[in-house]
């Protein structure tokens, strides 16, 4: 296959991966990582394997952090373990049962809010603050994913030229 065509496919995957860090319908960093791997092994690129291993590690770390960070920031904003568990359960339920692009977000926020209300139904302000903390955590995670995706894009682009 032509090297130029492979490079174009890689750039498309890397750009879609960066877009996917914001849009949950795309598997974000997995697309970017696929672009890096295709670039490394589909061309005769001199890209160092250390970059590949770093990006594999950061992508795996991102998968874990996307569940952990919202739960942790929920607790930082006064949430309890109930809200943290609700965050994880709500995210998974939102992915499975809310068939819209941001279903996992809705599920996560509802999970935190409902979890906090199950813990203490009289304190809606605390439940709201906990939900706000989960949202801030989501923003942190999205920011991390975008930076990693951008780094992948720039490393491949610099290596191409």
ABEGO torsion letter per residue (X at the ends): XBAAAAAAAAAAAAAAAAAAAABAABAEAAAAAAAAAAAAAABABABBAAAAAAAAAAAAAAAAAAAAAAAAAAAAAGBBAAAAAAAAAAAAAAAAABABAAAAAAAAAAAAAAAAAAABAABAAAAAAAAAAAAAAAAAAAAAAAAAAAAAAAAAAAAAX
